[in-house]
Amino acid sequence: MLINKLRKVEILKTIYYTFLSRNINKIERKSKLICLKKSNFQLAKSSKIILNGTLMFSDNDIKGSIRQSNLRMDNNSLLEVKKFFSIYYGADIILFKDAKLKLGSGFFNRKINTIK
């Protein structure tokens, strides 16, 4: 199970968003954004993701599925993750200008459409 999950991780994208992106603020050193296959991000320069835990993006996909998960963040939007949160495959999350979305622990199931 763990080996199958590791095969689905997009290593370069995960490294970029966890360690290099200026859009990501890690509160705890062990906080991370894990990008699984079919994850798509469109982040405005002034948008911020605050990680105080782990965000798994495009998780729990079905073999052979072509659905991708999308996160679009417009100017000055904020996404905050408090603990461990998983966003399943097929999600479309759009945070418009100045929008804020705070997530505790849990998950968004597939086909979620969140617009703030």
Buried (B, 14 or more C-beta within 10 A) or exposed (E): EEEEEEEBBBEEBBEBBBEEBEBBBBEEEEBBBBBBBBBBBEBBEBBBBBBEBBBBBBBBBEEEEEBBBBBBBBEBBBBBBBEBBBBBBBBBBBBEEEBEBEBEEEBBEBEBEBEB
